[in-house]
Amino acid sequence: MATEELPPLASDIKRVVILGGGIAGSLLAKSLQFRADIFLVDPKEYFEIPWASLRAMVEPSFAERTVINHSDYLTNGLLVVSTAVNIRDNEVLTSSGRWIAYDYLVIATGHSDHVPKTRTERLNQYQAESEKIKSANSILIVGGGPTGVELAGEIVVDFPEKKVTLVHRGSRLLEFIGAKASKKALDWLTSKKVEVLLNQSVDINTASDGTYQTSGGETIIADCHFVCTGKPIGSSWLKDTILKDNLNGHGKLVVDDNLRVRGLKNVFAIGDITAIPEIQQGYLAQRHAVVAARNIKMLMSGEKETKLATYKPGSAIAIVSLGRRDAVAQLPFATICGCIPGMIKSRDLFVGKTRKQMGLKPTLT
């Protein structure tokens, strides 16, 4: 493969290369763009507010605010539309054959997800998914994690006449949080006439003419289906790099209290790719970005390492939306379901707040 060397590093400004333009990587790039020479490497031209994607499937116009071109907030950095394929000391190789030198490297590749390259293509994809939902009388959802539960909630609230079946291989929904929250989510879904099948799986590839067979021998008739199972961690490419010994058994990067990859002084990792013992939540990935930005700024300013900010794992707080008004919330003191947690998240899904955090207007004009 032919490779292209980018210009060498300038002596008077530090270069920060960020791999991954998700919720963590994008916020970090925005935070550092006027303090460093920023290179953001991402396979797509936009970043997306991930917890709002399910609302966009039933209301495509909602995606106009949640799918944001990197160029809208990254006004003083360089976007490299590509993926990283190798890392060596102080350089990253992209799939397009470019070696990019760095003073500081941040890995924020999160989960592997196959999405279109451009914002327009992504918006068109949401439009197509919305039409798919609208034209169906019956819908199968495979997976009872937060994605499957929230999608079911969005559909039954906007289209209560549709038959929705949710199949989950686990013994309870939302297994990443406590049993009380799982039960409240199940009760809410069944109250909306969603059929929930637990301890079963579905092989989509064997479906024929809208007929699906579960591992428990049940037959499901559905006009369309959505697979909402977990996505793999975006770290497989790291197994052949200098960071291979920093991956744990689950393919996640082990970091220290300052969010630096274990044993390295100038390589950070943030977001879902880290092995931090906490629930994977978008707001925690944003906290990672804030801590990493502070520490990189301090290191660039020559501060002592003893002054670096430390990251403390987040508590087991989670809010799962149930349609437009309700939600189930696991809080330190209680687990509640209904309109009160719904007022916190479900109405706008923190979209306006996130856009303001990225330096953008909360609404489109």
MARKOLMI-445238 format. One line per 4 residues: number of its first residue (from 0); their letters; for each residue y, z, x of N, C-alpha, C. Coordinates in steps of 0.1 Angstrom, whole numbers, always signed. Layout:
NUM) A) Y,Z,X,Y,Z,X,Y,Z,X; ... .
END
This chain:
0) MATE) -12,+0,+9,+0,+0,+0,+12,+0,+9; +21,-9,+7,+34,-9,+14,+43,+2,+10; +49,+8,+20,+58,+20,+17,+72,+17,+21; +81,+24,+14,+95,+22,+17,+101,+35,+20 .
4) ELPP) +108,+36,+32,+114,+49,+36,+128,+49,+30; +132,+60,+23,+145,+62,+18,+154,+66,+29; +167,+66,+28,+176,+70,+38,+173,+84,+43; +175,+87,+56,+173,+100,+61,+182,+111,+55 .
8) LASD) +179,+123,+56,+187,+134,+51,+200,+135,+58; +211,+138,+50,+224,+140,+56,+223,+154,+62; +232,+157,+72,+231,+170,+79,+239,+180,+71; +249,+176,+63,+258,+186,+57,+254,+189,+42 .
12) IKRV) +244,+183,+37,+240,+187,+23,+225,+187,+23; +219,+196,+15,+205,+197,+14,+200,+188,+3; +188,+182,+5,+182,+174,-5,+171,+182,-12; +171,+182,-25,+161,+189,-34,+154,+178,-41 .
16) VILG) +141,+177,-39,+133,+167,-47,+125,+175,-57; +127,+171,-70,+120,+177,-81,+110,+168,-87; +97,+172,-88,+87,+163,-93,+84,+168,-107; +87,+159,-117,+85,+163,-131,+98,+165,-138 .
20) GGIA) +100,+157,-149,+113,+159,-157,+110,+164,-171; +102,+175,-171,+100,+182,-184,+111,+192,-186; +107,+202,-195,+118,+212,-198,+122,+220,-186; +113,+223,-177,+117,+231,-165,+124,+222,-154 .
24) GSLL) +117,+211,-151,+123,+202,-140,+137,+197,-144; +139,+193,-156,+152,+188,-161,+163,+198,-160; +160,+210,-164,+170,+221,-164,+173,+224,-149; +163,+224,-141,+166,+227,-126,+175,+216,-120 .
28) AKSL) +172,+203,-123,+180,+192,-118,+194,+193,-123; +196,+196,-136,+209,+198,-141,+217,+209,-134; +210,+220,-131,+216,+232,-126,+220,+230,-111; +213,+221,-104,+216,+220,-89,+224,+207,-86 .
32) QFRA) +226,+199,-95,+231,+185,-92,+245,+185,-85; +253,+196,-86,+265,+196,-79,+265,+205,-67; +253,+210,-63,+252,+218,-52,+242,+212,-41; +235,+201,-45,+226,+195,-36,+224,+181,-39 .
36) DIFL) +217,+174,-30,+214,+160,-32,+201,+159,-40; +202,+156,-53,+190,+158,-62,+183,+144,-63; +170,+145,-62,+161,+134,-65,+151,+139,-76; +152,+134,-88,+143,+137,-98,+132,+126,-100 .
40) VDPK) +120,+130,-98,+109,+120,-98,+101,+122,-111; +102,+112,-120,+95,+114,-133,+91,+100,-138; +79,+99,-144,+74,+86,-148,+81,+80,-160; +90,+88,-166,+97,+83,-178,+112,+84,-176 .
44) EYFE) +120,+77,-184,+134,+77,-182,+141,+89,-190; +134,+97,-196,+140,+107,-205,+132,+120,-204; +138,+131,-209,+131,+143,-211,+131,+146,-226; +121,+154,-230,+119,+157,-244,+118,+172,-246 .
48) IPWA) +124,+177,-257,+122,+191,-261,+108,+192,-267; +99,+197,-260,+85,+196,-264,+81,+203,-277; +87,+214,-280,+84,+222,-292,+90,+216,-304; +97,+205,-303,+103,+198,-315,+96,+185,-318 .
52) SLRA) +86,+182,-310,+80,+169,-312,+73,+167,-325; +67,+178,-331,+59,+177,-343,+68,+175,-355; +80,+181,-355,+90,+178,-365,+94,+163,-365; +95,+158,-353,+99,+144,-352,+88,+134,-358 .
56) MVEP) +76,+139,-358,+65,+130,-364,+66,+129,-379; +72,+139,-386,+74,+137,-400,+88,+133,-403; +97,+135,-394,+112,+132,-396,+116,+125,-383; +114,+112,-382,+117,+105,-369,+132,+106,-365 .
60) SFAE) +141,+107,-374,+155,+108,-370,+158,+121,-362; +149,+131,-364,+151,+144,-356,+149,+141,-341; +141,+131,-337,+139,+128,-323,+152,+123,-317; +161,+118,-324,+174,+113,-318,+181,+124,-310 .
64) RTVI) +179,+137,-314,+184,+148,-307,+175,+154,-297; +162,+151,-298,+152,+158,-290,+147,+150,-278; +149,+137,-279,+145,+128,-268,+158,+124,-261; +160,+128,-249,+173,+127,-242,+171,+120,-228 .
68) NHSD) +178,+109,-227,+178,+102,-214,+182,+111,-202; +175,+111,-191,+178,+119,-180,+193,+116,-176; +197,+104,-177,+211,+100,-173,+222,+107,-181; +218,+112,-193,+228,+119,-201,+233,+132,-195 .
72) YLTN) +224,+139,-188,+227,+152,-182,+228,+152,-167; +220,+143,-161,+219,+142,-146,+230,+131,-142; +242,+136,-140,+253,+126,-137,+256,+126,-122; +250,+135,-115,+252,+135,-100,+239,+137,-92 .
76) GLLV) +229,+129,-96,+217,+129,-90,+210,+115,-91; +199,+114,-85,+191,+101,-85,+178,+103,-92; +176,+95,-103,+163,+94,-110,+154,+84,-104; +142,+88,-100,+132,+79,-95,+121,+78,-106 .
80) VSTA) +120,+67,-113,+111,+65,-123,+97,+61,-117; +89,+72,-114,+77,+70,-108,+69,+83,-108; +57,+84,-102,+50,+96,-101,+48,+99,-86; +46,+112,-83,+42,+115,-69,+27,+114,-67 .
84) VNIR) +23,+109,-56,+9,+107,-53,+5,+114,-40; +15,+119,-32,+11,+126,-20,+23,+134,-15; +20,+145,-8,+30,+153,-2,+26,+156,+13; +35,+155,+22,+33,+159,+35,+45,+167,+39 .
88) DNEV) +45,+173,+51,+56,+182,+55,+69,+174,+54; +77,+179,+44,+91,+174,+42,+92,+160,+37; +81,+155,+31,+82,+141,+25,+73,+141,+13; +77,+133,+3,+68,+130,-9,+67,+115,-10 .
92) LTSS) +55,+111,-13,+52,+97,-15,+50,+94,-30; +57,+84,-35,+56,+80,-50,+46,+69,-51; +42,+67,-64,+33,+56,-67,+39,+42,-65; +52,+42,-64,+58,+29,-61,+59,+26,-46 .
96) GRWI) +54,+35,-38,+54,+33,-23,+66,+38,-16; +73,+47,-21,+85,+52,-15,+83,+66,-10; +86,+68,+3,+86,+82,+9,+100,+88,+7; +100,+99,+1,+113,+106,-1,+113,+119,+7 .
100) AYDY) +123,+120,+16,+124,+132,+24,+130,+143,+16; +127,+156,+19,+132,+167,+12,+135,+179,+21; +145,+187,+18,+147,+200,+24,+140,+210,+15; +140,+208,+2,+134,+217,-7,+126,+208,-17 .
104) LVIA) +114,+212,-20,+106,+205,-30,+102,+214,-41; +103,+209,-54,+100,+217,-66,+90,+209,-74; +78,+215,-76,+68,+208,-84,+68,+214,-98; +71,+205,-108,+72,+208,-122,+65,+198,-130 .
108) TGHS) +53,+194,-126,+46,+183,-133,+39,+188,-146; +38,+200,-149,+33,+205,-162,+19,+200,-165; +18,+194,-177,+6,+189,-182,+7,+173,-182; -5,+167,-180,-6,+152,-180,-4,+148,-195 .
112) DHVP) +5,+139,-197,+7,+134,-211,+11,+119,-210; +4,+111,-217,+6,+96,-217,+16,+93,-228; +29,+91,-224,+40,+88,-233,+47,+76,-228; +54,+69,-236,+61,+57,-232,+72,+59,-221 .
116) KTRT) +76,+49,-214,+85,+50,-203,+99,+52,-208; +103,+45,-218,+117,+45,-222,+119,+53,-235; +132,+58,-237,+135,+65,-249,+133,+57,-261; +137,+44,-261,+136,+36,-273,+121,+35,-277 .
120) ERLN) +112,+33,-267,+98,+32,-270,+93,+45,-276; +98,+56,-271,+93,+69,-276,+98,+71,-291; +111,+67,-293,+116,+68,-307,+108,+59,-317; +104,+48,-312,+96,+38,-320,+82,+44,-322 .
124) QYQA) +77,+51,-313,+64,+58,-314,+65,+68,-325; +75,+76,-326,+77,+86,-336,+78,+79,-350; +85,+68,-350,+86,+61,-363,+73,+56,-368; +65,+51,-359,+51,+46,-362,+42,+58,-367 .
128) ESEK) +43,+69,-360,+35,+81,-365,+40,+86,-378; +53,+86,-381,+58,+90,-394,+52,+80,-405; +52,+67,-402,+47,+58,-412,+32,+60,-414; +25,+64,-404,+11,+66,-405,+8,+78,-414 .
132) IKSA) +17,+89,-413,+15,+101,-421,+19,+97,-436; +30,+90,-437,+35,+87,-451,+25,+79,-459; +19,+69,-452,+10,+60,-459,-4,+66,-462; -7,+78,-456,-20,+84,-457,-21,+93,-469 .
136) NSIL) -32,+93,-476,-34,+103,-487,-41,+116,-481; -49,+113,-471,-57,+124,-465,-56,+123,-449; -54,+135,-443,-51,+135,-428,-61,+146,-422; -67,+142,-411,-75,+151,-403,-67,+155,-390 .
140) IVGG) -67,+168,-388,-61,+173,-375,-72,+180,-367; -73,+176,-355,-84,+181,-346,-77,+190,-336; -80,+203,-337,-74,+213,-328,-65,+223,-335; -68,+236,-333,-61,+246,-340,-53,+255,-331 .
144) GPTG) -48,+249,-320,-38,+256,-312,-24,+255,-318; -14,+258,-311,+0,+257,-317,+4,+243,-321; -1,+233,-314,+2,+219,-318,-4,+216,-331; -17,+218,-333,-24,+215,-345,-18,+223,-357 .
148) VELA) -16,+236,-355,-11,+244,-366,+3,+240,-370; +12,+237,-360,+25,+234,-364,+26,+220,-370; +17,+210,-366,+17,+197,-372,+12,+199,-387; +2,+206,-389,-3,+209,-403,+8,+214,-411 .
152) GEIV) +15,+224,-406,+26,+230,-413,+37,+220,-417; +41,+212,-407,+51,+202,-410,+47,+192,-421; +34,+188,-421,+30,+178,-430,+29,+184,-444; +23,+196,-446,+21,+201,-459,+34,+206,-466 .
156) VDFP) +44,+209,-458,+57,+213,-464,+64,+200,-468; +64,+189,-460,+71,+177,-464,+64,+169,-474; +50,+170,-473,+42,+161,-482,+31,+170,-488; +34,+179,-497,+25,+188,-503,+13,+181,-511 .
160) EKKV) +15,+169,-514,+5,+162,-522,-6,+157,-513; -5,+157,-500,-15,+151,-491,-26,+161,-488; -38,+156,-487,-49,+165,-483,-50,+166,-468; -49,+178,-463,-49,+180,-448,-61,+189,-445 .
164) TLVH) -69,+184,-435,-80,+192,-430,-78,+194,-415; -80,+207,-411,-78,+210,-397,-92,+216,-392; -96,+210,-381,-109,+214,-375,-106,+220,-361; -112,+231,-359,-110,+238,-346,-123,+244,-341 .
168) RGSR) -126,+241,-328,-139,+245,-322,-139,+260,-320; -128,+267,-320,-128,+282,-317,-131,+290,-330; -132,+303,-328,-135,+312,-339,-123,+316,-347; -111,+313,-341,-98,+316,-348,-88,+306,-344 .
172) LLEF) -77,+305,-352,-66,+297,-348,-58,+304,-337; -50,+296,-330,-40,+302,-321,-46,+312,-312; -56,+308,-305,-63,+318,-296,-55,+322,-284; -44,+316,-281,-35,+321,-270,-27,+333,-273 .
176) IGAK) -27,+337,-286,-20,+350,-290,-30,+358,-298; -26,+369,-303,-34,+379,-309,-41,+375,-322; -51,+383,-326,-59,+380,-338,-50,+382,-351; -41,+391,-351,-32,+393,-363,-24,+380,-366 .
180) ASKK) -19,+375,-355,-11,+362,-357,-20,+351,-362; -32,+350,-356,-41,+340,-360,-44,+341,-375; -47,+353,-380,-50,+355,-394,-38,+352,-403; -26,+355,-399,-15,+352,-407,-12,+337,-408 .
184) ALDW) -15,+330,-397,-13,+315,-397,-24,+309,-406; -36,+314,-405,-47,+309,-413,-44,+311,-428; -39,+323,-432,-36,+326,-445,-25,+317,-451; -15,+315,-442,-4,+306,-447,-9,+292,-449 .
188) LTSK) -17,+287,-440,-22,+273,-442,-31,+272,-454; -40,+281,-456,-48,+280,-468,-40,+282,-481; -30,+289,-480,-21,+291,-492,-14,+277,-496; -13,+269,-486,-7,+255,-488,-18,+245,-490 .
192) KVEV) -31,+250,-492,-42,+241,-495,-47,+233,-484; -44,+237,-471,-50,+231,-460,-64,+236,-458; -74,+227,-456,-88,+231,-454,-90,+233,-439; -93,+245,-435,-95,+249,-421,-110,+251,-419 .
196) LLNQ) -115,+244,-409,-129,+245,-405,-130,+250,-391; -134,+263,-389,-135,+269,-376,-149,+267,-370; -150,+270,-357,-163,+269,-350,-170,+255,-351; -161,+245,-353,-167,+231,-354,-158,+222,-346 .
200) SVDI) -164,+211,-342,-157,+200,-335,-159,+187,-342; -151,+177,-338,-153,+163,-344,-152,+153,-332; -162,+144,-332,-162,+133,-322,-155,+122,-329; -142,+120,-325,-134,+109,-331,-140,+95,-329 .
204) NTAS) -147,+94,-317,-152,+81,-314,-163,+76,-322; -170,+85,-330,-181,+81,-338,-177,+80,-353; -164,+81,-355,-159,+79,-369,-160,+65,-374; -163,+63,-387,-164,+50,-392,-158,+49,-406 .
208) DGTY) -149,+39,-407,-142,+37,-420,-136,+50,-426; -130,+58,-418,-124,+70,-423,-133,+81,-426; -145,+80,-421,-155,+91,-423,-158,+98,-410; -156,+111,-410,-158,+119,-397,-169,+129,-400 .
212) QTSG) -177,+131,-389,-188,+141,-390,-184,+153,-380; -186,+165,-385,-183,+176,-377,-196,+181,-370; -195,+189,-360,-206,+194,-353,-214,+204,-362; -208,+208,-373,-215,+217,-382,-222,+209,-394 .
216) GETI) -222,+196,-393,-228,+188,-403,-220,+184,-415; -207,+188,-415,-199,+185,-426,-193,+171,-425; -190,+165,-436,-184,+151,-436,-170,+153,-441; -161,+146,-434,-146,+147,-437,-142,+132,-440 .
220) IADC) -135,+130,-451,-129,+117,-454,-114,+118,-452; -109,+110,-443,-95,+110,-440,-90,+96,-437; -78,+93,-441,-71,+80,-439,-67,+79,-424; -64,+90,-418,-59,+89,-404,-62,+103,-397 .
224) HFVC) -61,+103,-384,-63,+116,-377,-53,+118,-366; -51,+130,-362,-43,+133,-350,-51,+143,-341; -52,+140,-329,-59,+149,-319,-49,+158,-313; -50,+171,-315,-41,+181,-310,-47,+191,-301 .
228) TGKP) -56,+186,-293,-63,+195,-283,-54,+196,-271; -58,+206,-262,-50,+208,-250,-50,+196,-240; -38,+195,-233,-37,+184,-223,-40,+190,-209; -46,+182,-200,-49,+187,-187,-37,+190,-179 .
232) IGSS) -38,+200,-170,-27,+203,-161,-24,+191,-152; -12,+188,-149,-8,+177,-141,-9,+180,-126; -20,+184,-121,-22,+188,-107,-33,+181,-100; -40,+172,-107,-52,+166,-100,-48,+159,-87 .
236) WLKD) -36,+153,-87,-32,+146,-75,-29,+155,-63; -27,+168,-66,-24,+177,-55,-37,+181,-46; -48,+177,-52,-61,+181,-45,-63,+174,-31; -55,+163,-29,-56,+155,-17,-43,+157,-9 .
240) TILK) -35,+167,-11,-23,+169,-4,-23,+182,+4; -12,+185,+11,-12,+197,+19,-12,+210,+10; -11,+208,-3,-11,+219,-12,-24,+222,-18; -34,+215,-14,-48,+216,-20,-53,+231,-19 .
244) DNLN) -50,+238,-9,-55,+252,-8,-47,+262,-16; -36,+257,-22,-28,+266,-30,-31,+265,-45; -41,+257,-49,-45,+256,-62,-56,+266,-65; -55,+272,-77,-65,+282,-81,-77,+274,-88 .
248) GHGK) -86,+281,-93,-98,+275,-99,-95,+267,-112; -83,+269,-118,-79,+262,-130,-69,+251,-127; -68,+248,-114,-59,+237,-110,-44,+240,-111; -41,+253,-110,-27,+257,-111,-22,+262,-97 .
252) LVVD) -9,+261,-94,-4,+265,-81,-1,+280,-81; -5,+286,-71,-3,+300,-69,+11,+302,-63; +20,+310,-69,+33,+312,-64,+36,+326,-61; +46,+329,-53,+50,+343,-50,+60,+347,-60 .
256) DNLR) +66,+359,-58,+75,+365,-68,+88,+357,-69; +91,+349,-59,+103,+340,-58,+101,+326,-64; +89,+324,-69,+84,+311,-74,+82,+300,-63; +81,+305,-51,+77,+296,-40,+62,+295,-39 .
260) VRGL) +57,+283,-36,+42,+281,-35,+38,+290,-23; +27,+297,-26,+22,+308,-16,+22,+303,-2; +29,+310,+7,+28,+307,+21,+38,+297,+26; +46,+291,+17,+56,+281,+20,+70,+285,+17 .
264) KNVF) +79,+282,+26,+93,+287,+25,+102,+277,+17; +98,+265,+16,+108,+255,+10,+101,+247,-2; +90,+251,-7,+83,+245,-18,+81,+254,-29; +87,+251,-41,+87,+259,-53,+78,+252,-63 .
268) AIGD) +73,+260,-73,+66,+254,-84,+71,+262,-97; +74,+255,-108,+79,+261,-120,+72,+254,-132; +72,+262,-143,+66,+256,-155,+51,+259,-156; +45,+251,-165,+31,+253,-168,+21,+251,-156 .
272) ITAI) +26,+244,-146,+17,+242,-134,+14,+254,-126; +22,+265,-128,+21,+277,-120,+10,+286,-126; +4,+294,-117,-7,+303,-121,-1,+317,-125; +11,+318,-129,+17,+330,-134,+9,+336,-146 .
276) PEIQ) +5,+348,-146,-2,+353,-157,+7,+356,-169; +9,+346,-177,+17,+348,-189,+14,+336,-199; +18,+338,-211,+16,+327,-221,+24,+315,-218; +19,+303,-218,+27,+291,-216,+36,+288,-227 .
280) QGYL) +49,+291,-225,+59,+289,-235,+71,+282,-229; +77,+273,-237,+89,+265,-232,+100,+274,-227; +103,+285,-234,+114,+293,-229,+111,+300,-216; +98,+303,-213,+95,+309,-200,+96,+298,-189 .
284) AQRH) +93,+286,-192,+95,+275,-182,+110,+274,-179; +118,+275,-189,+133,+275,-187,+137,+287,-178; +131,+298,-180,+134,+310,-171,+130,+307,-157; +118,+301,-155,+114,+297,-142,+125,+288,-135 .
288) AVVA) +130,+279,-142,+140,+270,-137,+153,+277,-133; +157,+287,-141,+169,+295,-138,+167,+303,-125; +155,+309,-123,+152,+317,-111,+151,+308,-99; +144,+297,-100,+143,+288,-89,+156,+282,-85 .
292) ARNI) +165,+279,-94,+178,+273,-91,+186,+284,-83; +186,+296,-88,+193,+307,-81,+188,+308,-67; +175,+308,-65,+169,+310,-51,+172,+299,-42; +171,+287,-47,+174,+275,-39,+189,+275,-35 .
296) KMLM) +198,+279,-44,+212,+280,-40,+214,+290,-29; +207,+302,-31,+209,+312,-21,+203,+308,-7; +192,+301,-7,+187,+296,+6,+196,+286,+12; +201,+277,+4,+210,+267,+10,+223,+273,+15 .
300) SGEK) +227,+285,+10,+239,+292,+14,+236,+301,+26; +223,+302,+30,+220,+310,+42,+218,+324,+39; +216,+328,+26,+213,+342,+23,+200,+347,+28; +198,+360,+30,+186,+365,+35,+175,+364,+24 .
304) ETKL) +163,+362,+28,+152,+361,+18,+150,+374,+10; +154,+385,+16,+153,+398,+8,+162,+398,-4; +171,+389,-5,+181,+389,-16,+176,+379,-27; +165,+372,-25,+161,+362,-35,+157,+369,-48 .
308) ATYK) +160,+362,-59,+156,+367,-72,+141,+367,-74; +136,+376,-80,+122,+377,-83,+119,+374,-98; +108,+368,-100,+104,+365,-114,+93,+374,-119; +96,+380,-131,+86,+389,-137,+80,+382,-148 .
312) PGSA) +66,+381,-149,+60,+374,-160,+65,+378,-174; +66,+369,-183,+71,+372,-196,+61,+379,-204; +66,+387,-214,+57,+394,-223,+51,+385,-233; +41,+390,-240,+33,+381,-249,+40,+379,-262 .
316) IAIV) +52,+373,-261,+60,+370,-273,+58,+355,-276; +55,+352,-289,+54,+338,-293,+58,+336,-307; +64,+325,-310,+67,+321,-324,+62,+307,-327; +53,+306,-337,+47,+293,-341,+53,+289,-354 .
320) SLGR) +59,+278,-355,+65,+273,-367,+55,+269,-378; +58,+272,-390,+50,+269,-401,+59,+261,-411; +61,+248,-409,+70,+241,-417,+85,+243,-414; +94,+241,-423,+108,+241,-420,+114,+255,-422 .
324) RDAV) +107,+264,-429,+113,+277,-432,+106,+289,-427; +93,+287,-426,+84,+299,-422,+79,+298,-407; +74,+309,-402,+68,+310,-389,+60,+322,-388; +51,+322,-378,+44,+335,-375,+49,+339,-361 .
328) AQLP) +53,+351,-359,+58,+356,-347,+50,+368,-342; +46,+367,-329,+40,+379,-322,+50,+385,-314; +54,+397,-317,+65,+404,-310,+59,+417,-304; +66,+423,-294,+60,+435,-288,+57,+446,-298 .
332) FATI) +65,+447,-309,+63,+458,-318,+56,+455,-331; +54,+442,-334,+48,+438,-346,+45,+423,-346; +36,+420,-356,+33,+405,-358,+37,+403,-373; +46,+393,-375,+52,+391,-388,+51,+376,-391 .
336) CGCI) +51,+373,-404,+50,+359,-409,+59,+357,-420; +65,+345,-421,+74,+343,-432,+87,+337,-428; +97,+339,-437,+110,+333,-435,+119,+340,-424; +116,+353,-421,+124,+359,-411,+122,+353,-397 .
340) PGMI) +109,+352,-393,+107,+345,-380,+111,+330,-381; +109,+325,-393,+113,+311,-396,+128,+309,-393; +136,+318,-397,+151,+317,-395,+154,+316,-380; +145,+323,-372,+148,+323,-357,+145,+309,-351 .
344) KSRD) +133,+303,-355,+129,+291,-348,+129,+279,-357; +123,+280,-369,+118,+268,-376,+129,+259,-382; +141,+264,-384,+151,+255,-391,+156,+244,-381; +159,+248,-369,+164,+238,-359,+156,+237,-347 .
348) LFVG) +145,+246,-346,+136,+246,-335,+143,+248,-321; +154,+255,-321,+162,+257,-309,+167,+245,-302; +168,+234,-310,+172,+221,-304,+187,+222,-300; +195,+227,-309,+209,+228,-306,+212,+236,-294 .
352) KTRK) +205,+248,-293,+206,+257,-282,+202,+250,-269; +191,+243,-269,+186,+236,-257,+195,+225,-253; +200,+218,-262,+210,+207,-258,+222,+213,-252; +227,+224,-257,+239,+230,-250,+236,+235,-236 .
356) QMGL) +224,+240,-235,+219,+245,-221,+219,+233,-211; +217,+221,-216,+216,+209,-208,+230,+203,-207; +240,+210,-212,+254,+205,-211,+257,+194,-221; +250,+193,-232,+252,+183,-242,+256,+189,-255 .
360) KPTL) +262,+181,-264,+266,+186,-277,+254,+189,-285; +254,+200,-293,+242,+204,-300,+238,+194,-311; +248,+186,-316,+246,+176,-326,+251,+163,-321; +246,+152,-327,+250,+138,-324,+262,+135,-332 .
364) T) +272,+128,-326,+283,+124,-334,+283,+109,-337 .
END
